[in-house]
């Protein structure tokens, strides 16, 4: 038997914290759950704003559709009818002085060498080097290594620089040589082991996604009509209706063991208040969680503090549809860092999402990469000018801007360095030794929204099980 009225604090009200609270009250409606968010608003990297008179996402704008957690949460909070899929799945690579079609790949591993040759992304020597992979013995993937290191060894520098680097950069804003193969691409590792090589795994993955004539393929990505930020706000609204307390501008500054539970120090330093709870879930970025765990779980705190983050900026702009003056094909394009451009990706949002089509064409560009953040030192006007300059050169865009906004995301994306899974295991074992404590977030269980939600749900399950175990032991 568990007693009603257990108090749970969730630190952080991004999608991880919101998902924890949602899972907690779904399983135990009697819980007293409070979300503490240090910033003025919930949502974390799900943020909306207005550009050219249209509400747009200024953070994440899509989520994986082939994992169920994100779409399921949307349905649970009343957004099921507003789940939408991109109007186009085609994209490009801006490299070697031209915008080229992105051929089918498995996270940069070519799935069709013929299509790759026609794209002009690789040189003839780079293409020949990649094709030699079929003659190599099966790779030994028992030890973790950098994704780019494996790709260059097996497929050559051209594939790593022109395909793998921009694709991984779009997810992590990191460097492929330093990103953990086992942590970032576990499904790719499994496919390579099954098929004995990289090219064979990529070809098999392409064949697997094909469907019989007349059968719709499950789209890779999904969004929300009106913007993905609605998912965070609708979740928060539902939680408040269910009795969850959501406090913004409520920084948690200390976390200590209390009698029978945990004590949090919350608020500005000159007006700290002490809060006693039975359980705590840390759903904050790694640096914040490390600070809070410094005394209670020093091993976890030390490992969390070693997780590095990449910063980036998004430049979102509006051009009158009648002024674009060129055909913008597909959903956008990626830019290999080796080409030395300012932008690392561009999304033609009004072409990607039908609900955004109107008198204005919305385009957004991302700038910045892990340990390569010189361009982020420019002021907003300079970033807009640089993004427009690159866009004009890549696409022929001619019309004048009607509006633009720069959104800076400092420390936005955790870097999964080689050995990341071992680090996560140490963190989780250290936290699991403390009753009534759990941790989750993008730094631990995956950077995509469905992965973050799944990780949060596991944290909620742990807390509920521990509360039950503690209550069972009481006389």
C-alpha positions as CSV (number, residue, x, y, z in Angstrom):
1,X,0.0,0.0,0.0
2,X,1.1,3.5,-0.7
3,X,-0.2,6.5,1.1
4,X,-1.8,9.4,-0.8
5,X,-0.4,12.8,-0.8
6,X,3.3,12.1,-1.6
7,X,5.1,15.2,-2.7
8,X,7.3,15.2,-5.8
9,X,9.4,18.0,-7.1
10,X,10.4,18.1,-10.8
11,X,13.3,20.5,-11.5
12,X,13.0,21.9,-15.0
13,X,9.9,22.4,-17.2
14,X,11.3,21.7,-20.6
15,X,9.8,18.8,-22.5
16,X,11.6,16.4,-20.1
17,X,10.2,17.9,-17.0
18,X,6.7,18.2,-18.5
19,X,6.8,14.6,-19.6
20,X,7.9,13.4,-16.1
21,X,5.0,15.3,-14.5
22,X,2.6,14.0,-17.1
23,X,3.7,10.4,-16.4
24,X,3.6,10.8,-12.7
25,X,0.0,12.1,-12.5
26,X,-1.2,9.6,-15.0
27,X,0.1,6.7,-12.8
28,X,-0.6,8.3,-9.4
29,X,-3.3,11.1,-9.6
30,X,-3.0,11.5,-5.8
31,X,0.6,12.8,-6.0
32,X,1.3,16.4,-5.2
33,X,3.6,17.4,-8.1
34,X,5.3,20.7,-8.5
35,X,7.4,21.8,-11.5
36,X,10.2,24.3,-10.8
37,X,11.4,26.3,-13.8
38,X,14.2,28.8,-13.5
39,X,13.3,30.7,-16.6
40,X,10.1,32.8,-17.3
41,X,8.4,30.2,-19.3
42,X,7.9,26.4,-19.7
43,X,9.0,24.6,-22.8
44,X,12.8,24.7,-22.9
45,X,13.8,24.3,-26.5
46,X,10.2,24.4,-27.6
47,X,9.7,28.1,-28.1
48,X,7.4,30.1,-30.4
49,X,7.6,33.7,-31.7
50,X,6.3,35.9,-34.4
51,X,8.1,36.6,-37.7
52,X,6.4,38.3,-40.6
53,X,3.1,38.3,-38.8
54,X,3.2,34.5,-38.4
55,X,3.7,32.4,-35.3
56,X,6.7,30.1,-35.9
57,X,8.9,27.8,-33.9
58,X,12.1,29.4,-32.7
59,X,13.5,26.2,-31.4
60,X,12.8,22.6,-32.4
61,X,10.2,22.4,-35.2
62,X,9.8,18.6,-35.7
63,X,10.1,15.3,-34.0
64,X,10.7,11.7,-35.0
65,X,7.4,10.2,-36.1
66,X,8.8,6.6,-36.2
67,X,9.1,6.6,-32.5
68,X,5.7,6.7,-30.7
69,X,6.4,8.9,-27.6
70,X,6.1,12.4,-29.1
71,X,3.0,11.7,-31.2
72,X,1.4,9.9,-28.2
73,X,2.0,12.8,-25.9
74,X,0.4,15.1,-28.5
75,X,-2.6,12.9,-28.6
76,X,-2.8,12.7,-24.8
77,X,-2.9,16.5,-24.4
78,X,-5.5,17.0,-27.1
79,X,-3.3,17.8,-30.1
80,X,-3.7,14.5,-32.0
81,X,-5.8,16.2,-34.7
82,X,-3.0,18.8,-35.2
83,X,-0.2,16.4,-35.8
84,X,1.1,17.0,-39.3
85,X,3.9,15.6,-41.5
86,X,6.3,17.5,-43.8
87,X,4.9,18.3,-47.2
88,X,8.2,17.2,-48.7
89,X,10.9,14.9,-47.5
90,X,13.6,15.9,-50.1
91,X,16.6,18.0,-49.0
92,X,19.8,19.2,-50.4
93,X,23.5,19.6,-49.7
94,X,25.1,22.9,-50.5
95,X,28.7,21.9,-51.4
96,X,31.3,22.3,-54.1
97,X,29.6,25.6,-55.2
98,X,26.2,24.2,-55.9
99,X,23.0,23.1,-54.2
100,X,22.8,19.3,-54.8
101,X,20.1,16.7,-54.0
102,X,20.8,14.7,-50.9
103,X,20.8,11.0,-52.0
104,X,19.4,8.3,-49.7
105,X,21.7,7.6,-46.8
106,X,21.7,5.9,-43.4
107,X,22.9,8.8,-41.3
108,X,25.4,9.7,-44.0
109,X,26.3,6.1,-45.1
110,X,25.4,6.0,-48.9
111,X,22.4,3.7,-49.6
112,X,22.6,4.2,-53.4
113,X,26.0,4.8,-54.9
114,X,24.4,5.6,-58.3
115,X,22.3,8.4,-56.8
116,X,25.3,9.6,-54.9
117,X,27.4,9.8,-58.2
118,X,24.6,11.7,-60.0
119,X,24.4,14.2,-57.1
120,X,28.0,15.5,-57.6
121,X,28.5,15.7,-53.8
122,X,31.6,13.5,-54.0
123,X,34.6,13.6,-56.4
124,X,35.1,10.6,-58.6
125,X,38.0,9.5,-56.4
126,X,35.8,10.0,-53.2
127,X,33.1,7.9,-54.8
128,X,35.6,5.2,-55.8
129,X,37.1,5.2,-52.2
130,X,33.6,4.7,-50.7
131,X,32.8,1.8,-53.0
132,X,35.8,-0.1,-51.8
133,X,34.1,-0.6,-48.4
134,X,32.3,-3.6,-49.9
135,X,35.6,-5.5,-50.1
136,X,36.6,-4.8,-46.5
137,X,36.2,-7.4,-43.7
138,X,33.3,-6.9,-41.3
139,X,34.1,-4.1,-38.9
140,X,34.7,-4.7,-35.2
141,X,32.3,-2.5,-33.4
142,X,32.9,-3.8,-29.9
143,X,34.7,-0.6,-28.8
144,X,33.1,2.8,-28.9
145,X,34.7,5.3,-31.3
146,X,33.9,8.5,-33.0
147,X,31.3,8.2,-35.8
148,X,33.5,10.2,-38.2
149,X,36.5,8.1,-37.4
150,X,34.7,4.9,-38.4
151,X,33.2,6.5,-41.5
152,X,36.6,7.8,-42.7
153,X,38.3,4.5,-42.1
154,X,35.6,2.5,-44.0
155,X,34.3,5.0,-46.6
156,X,36.9,7.7,-46.9
157,X,37.3,11.4,-46.1
158,X,34.9,12.7,-48.7
159,X,31.9,10.7,-47.3
160,X,32.8,11.9,-43.8
161,X,33.2,15.5,-44.7
162,X,30.3,15.9,-47.2
163,X,27.6,13.6,-45.9
164,X,28.2,12.4,-42.3
165,X,29.5,15.7,-40.9
166,X,26.5,17.9,-42.1
167,X,23.9,15.2,-41.1
168,X,25.3,14.7,-37.6
169,X,25.9,18.5,-37.3
170,X,22.2,19.0,-37.9
171,X,21.3,16.8,-34.9
172,X,24.1,17.6,-32.4
173,X,25.9,20.7,-33.8
174,X,29.0,18.7,-33.1
175,X,32.0,17.2,-34.8
176,X,31.5,13.7,-36.2
177,X,35.0,12.5,-35.1
178,X,34.1,13.2,-31.5
179,X,30.5,12.0,-31.4
180,X,30.1,8.5,-29.8
181,X,29.1,5.8,-32.3
182,X,27.4,3.7,-29.7
183,X,25.5,6.5,-28.0
184,X,24.4,8.5,-31.0
185,X,23.8,5.8,-33.6
186,X,22.8,2.5,-31.8
187,X,20.4,1.5,-34.5
188,X,23.1,2.0,-37.2
189,X,25.5,-0.1,-35.1
190,X,22.9,-2.9,-35.0
191,X,22.3,-2.7,-38.7
192,X,26.0,-2.9,-39.5
193,X,26.4,-5.9,-37.3
194,X,23.4,-7.6,-39.0
195,X,24.6,-6.9,-42.5
196,X,28.3,-7.1,-42.1
197,X,29.3,-3.7,-43.5
198,X,28.3,-0.1,-43.8
199,X,27.2,0.1,-47.4
200,X,25.2,-3.2,-47.1
201,X,23.5,-1.9,-43.9
202,X,22.5,1.3,-45.7
203,X,21.1,-0.5,-48.7
204,X,19.1,-2.8,-46.4
205,X,17.7,0.1,-44.5
206,X,16.5,1.7,-47.7
207,X,14.9,-1.5,-48.9
208,X,13.2,-1.9,-45.4
209,X,11.6,1.6,-45.7
210,X,10.1,0.9,-49.1
211,X,6.5,-0.1,-49.0
212,X,4.3,-2.0,-51.5
213,X,2.5,0.0,-54.2
214,X,-0.5,1.8,-52.8
215,X,0.7,1.6,-49.1
216,X,1.8,4.9,-47.5
217,X,5.2,4.9,-45.9
218,X,5.2,6.1,-42.3
219,X,6.7,9.6,-42.4
220,X,10.0,10.0,-40.7
221,X,9.1,13.3,-39.0
222,X,6.0,15.0,-37.5
223,X,5.2,18.5,-36.4
224,X,2.2,20.3,-34.8
225,X,0.0,22.7,-36.8
226,X,0.7,26.1,-35.3
227,X,4.1,25.1,-34.1
228,X,5.7,22.4,-32.0
229,X,5.9,24.8,-29.1
230,X,2.2,24.1,-28.6
231,X,3.1,20.7,-27.3
232,X,4.8,22.1,-24.3
233,X,2.1,24.7,-23.5
234,X,-0.8,22.2,-24.0
235,X,1.0,19.7,-21.7
236,X,1.5,22.4,-19.1
237,X,-2.1,23.5,-19.3
238,X,-3.4,20.0,-18.8
239,X,-1.0,19.4,-15.9
240,X,-2.3,22.5,-14.1
241,X,-5.9,21.4,-14.7
242,X,-4.9,18.1,-13.0
243,X,-3.6,19.9,-10.0
244,X,0.1,20.1,-10.8
245,X,1.7,23.3,-9.7
246,X,3.9,24.9,-12.3
247,X,6.3,27.6,-11.0
248,X,8.3,29.7,-13.4
249,X,11.1,32.1,-12.4
250,X,11.7,29.6,-9.6
251,X,15.3,28.6,-9.6
252,X,16.3,25.6,-7.5
253,X,19.6,26.6,-6.0
254,X,20.3,23.7,-3.5
255,X,19.2,20.1,-3.1
256,X,20.0,18.2,0.1
257,X,18.8,15.1,1.9
258,X,16.1,15.9,4.4
259,X,14.3,13.8,7.1
260,X,12.5,11.1,5.1
261,X,13.0,12.9,1.8
262,X,14.6,15.9,0.1
263,X,14.9,19.6,0.8
264,X,15.1,22.2,-2.0
265,X,16.2,25.8,-1.7
266,X,14.1,27.7,-4.3
267,X,14.0,31.3,-5.4
268,X,16.3,34.4,-5.5
269,X,19.3,34.2,-3.3
270,X,18.0,37.0,-1.0
271,X,14.6,35.3,-0.6
272,X,15.3,31.6,-0.6
273,X,12.5,29.3,0.6
274,X,12.9,25.8,1.8
275,X,10.7,23.1,0.3
276,X,10.4,19.6,1.7
277,X,9.4,16.7,-0.7
278,X,9.3,12.9,-0.7
279,X,11.0,12.6,-4.1
280,X,12.8,14.7,-6.7
281,X,13.3,14.3,-10.5
282,X,16.1,16.4,-12.0
283,X,15.0,17.2,-15.6
284,X,17.4,20.1,-16.1
285,X,20.5,20.4,-18.4
286,X,23.6,18.6,-17.2
287,X,25.4,21.7,-15.7
288,X,22.4,22.5,-13.5
289,X,21.9,19.0,-12.4
290,X,25.6,18.7,-11.6
291,X,25.4,21.7,-9.4
292,X,22.5,20.4,-7.5
293,X,24.0,16.9,-7.0
294,X,27.4,18.1,-5.8
295,X,26.8,17.0,-2.2
296,X,24.3,14.2,-2.5
297,X,25.8,12.4,-5.5
298,X,29.3,13.6,-6.1
299,X,30.1,10.9,-8.7
300,X,27.1,11.8,-10.7
301,X,27.8,15.5,-10.4
302,X,31.4,15.0,-11.6
303,X,30.3,13.0,-14.7
304,X,27.5,15.4,-15.5
305,X,29.9,18.3,-15.4
306,X,32.1,16.7,-18.0
307,X,29.3,16.7,-20.6
308,X,30.0,19.5,-23.0
309,X,27.3,21.5,-24.9
310,X,27.2,23.3,-28.3
311,X,25.7,26.7,-28.7
312,X,23.9,27.9,-31.8
313,X,21.8,30.7,-33.2
314,X,18.7,30.4,-35.4
315,X,18.0,33.2,-37.9
316,X,14.3,33.1,-38.9
317,X,13.3,35.4,-41.7
318,X,10.3,36.3,-43.8
319,X,10.3,37.2,-47.5
320,X,7.1,38.0,-49.5
321,X,6.2,35.0,-51.6
322,X,6.0,37.3,-54.6
323,X,9.5,38.5,-54.1
324,X,11.4,35.2,-53.6
325,X,12.4,35.2,-57.3
326,X,13.6,31.6,-57.4
327,X,12.4,28.0,-56.9
328,X,13.2,26.8,-53.4
329,X,13.2,23.0,-53.8
330,X,12.5,20.6,-51.0
331,X,12.5,21.3,-47.3
332,X,16.0,22.9,-47.2
333,X,19.6,22.0,-47.2
334,X,22.6,21.1,-45.1
335,X,26.1,22.7,-45.4
336,X,29.3,20.7,-44.8
337,X,31.6,22.6,-42.4
338,X,34.5,21.9,-44.8
339,X,33.0,24.4,-47.3
340,X,33.6,27.3,-44.9
341,X,30.1,28.9,-44.9
342,X,28.5,30.7,-42.1
343,X,25.2,28.8,-42.0
344,X,25.3,25.0,-41.3
345,X,21.7,24.4,-42.5
346,X,18.6,26.2,-43.9
347,X,15.0,25.1,-43.6
348,X,12.4,26.4,-46.1
349,X,9.7,26.3,-43.4
350,X,6.9,27.4,-45.6
351,X,7.6,24.6,-48.1
352,X,8.2,22.0,-45.4
353,X,4.9,22.7,-43.5
354,X,1.7,23.3,-45.4
355,X,0.1,25.2,-42.5
356,X,2.8,27.9,-42.9
357,X,2.1,28.7,-46.5
358,X,0.7,32.2,-47.2
359,X,1.8,35.6,-48.4
360,X,5.2,35.2,-46.6
361,X,7.9,32.6,-47.1
362,X,9.5,31.7,-43.8
363,X,13.1,30.5,-43.9
364,X,15.4,29.7,-41.0
365,X,19.1,29.2,-40.9
366,X,21.2,27.7,-38.1
367,X,24.7,29.0,-37.2
368,X,27.3,27.6,-34.8
369,X,28.9,24.3,-33.9
370,X,30.6,22.8,-30.9
371,X,33.9,24.6,-30.3
372,X,33.5,26.6,-33.4
373,X,31.4,29.5,-32.2
374,X,33.2,32.5,-33.7
375,X,30.3,33.6,-35.8
376,X,28.1,33.7,-32.7
377,X,30.1,36.6,-31.5
378,X,28.5,38.8,-34.2
379,X,25.6,40.9,-33.3
380,X,22.1,40.1,-34.5
381,X,22.2,42.4,-37.6
382,X,25.5,40.8,-38.7
383,X,24.1,37.3,-38.3
384,X,21.1,38.2,-40.4
385,X,23.3,39.7,-43.1
386,X,25.6,36.7,-43.2
387,X,22.6,34.2,-43.4
388,X,21.0,36.2,-46.2
389,X,24.3,36.4,-48.1
390,X,24.7,32.6,-47.9
391,X,21.1,32.0,-48.9
392,X,21.3,34.3,-51.9
393,X,24.5,32.5,-53.1
394,X,23.0,29.0,-52.5
395,X,19.5,29.5,-53.9
396,X,19.4,32.7,-55.8
397,X,16.9,34.2,-53.3
398,X,16.4,37.8,-54.4
399,X,13.5,39.4,-52.5
400,X,14.2,41.8,-49.6
401,X,13.5,40.7,-46.1
402,X,10.3,41.8,-44.5
403,X,11.2,40.6,-41.0
404,X,13.9,38.6,-39.2
405,X,14.6,37.4,-35.7
406,X,17.8,35.9,-34.2
407,X,17.3,33.3,-31.4
408,X,20.4,32.4,-29.5
409,X,20.6,29.0,-27.9
410,X,23.6,29.1,-25.5
411,X,24.6,25.6,-24.4
412,X,21.7,24.1,-26.3
413,X,22.8,20.6,-27.5
414,X,24.7,18.1,-25.3
415,X,27.6,16.4,-26.9
416,X,27.7,12.6,-26.8
417,X,31.5,12.1,-26.6
418,X,33.1,8.7,-27.1
419,X,32.4,6.7,-24.0
420,X,29.2,8.6,-23.3
421,X,27.2,5.4,-22.5
422,X,29.7,4.5,-19.8
423,X,29.4,8.0,-18.3
424,X,25.5,7.7,-18.3
425,X,25.8,4.4,-16.5
426,X,27.9,5.9,-13.8
427,X,25.5,8.8,-13.4
428,X,22.5,6.6,-13.2
429,X,24.1,4.1,-10.8
430,X,25.1,7.0,-8.5
431,X,21.6,8.5,-8.5
432,X,19.9,5.1,-8.1
433,X,21.7,4.6,-4.8
434,X,19.7,7.5,-3.4
435,X,16.0,6.7,-2.6
436,X,13.4,9.2,-4.0
437,X,15.8,10.6,-6.6
438,X,15.8,10.3,-10.4
439,X,17.4,12.1,-13.3
440,X,16.5,12.5,-17.0
441,X,17.0,14.8,-20.0
442,X,18.6,15.1,-23.4
443,X,22.1,14.8,-21.9
444,X,21.3,11.2,-20.9
445,X,18.8,9.4,-23.1
446,X,18.8,11.0,-26.6
447,X,18.4,14.5,-27.9
448,X,15.2,14.0,-30.0
449,X,11.9,14.8,-28.4
450,X,10.5,11.2,-28.4
451,X,13.8,10.0,-26.8
452,X,13.6,12.7,-24.2
453,X,10.0,11.8,-23.4
454,X,10.9,8.1,-23.1
455,X,13.8,8.9,-20.8
456,X,11.5,11.1,-18.6
457,X,8.8,8.3,-18.4
458,X,11.5,5.9,-17.1
459,X,12.4,8.4,-14.4
460,X,8.8,8.8,-13.4
461,X,8.4,5.0,-13.2
462,X,11.5,4.8,-10.9
463,X,10.1,7.5,-8.6
464,X,6.7,5.8,-8.3
465,X,8.3,2.4,-7.6
466,X,10.5,3.9,-5.0
467,X,7.7,5.8,-3.3
468,X,5.8,2.5,-3.2
469,X,8.8,0.7,-1.8
470,X,9.4,3.3,0.9
471,X,5.7,3.2,2.0
472,X,5.7,-0.6,2.0
473,X,8.5,-0.6,4.6
474,X,6.6,1.7,6.9
475,X,4.9,-0.1,9.9
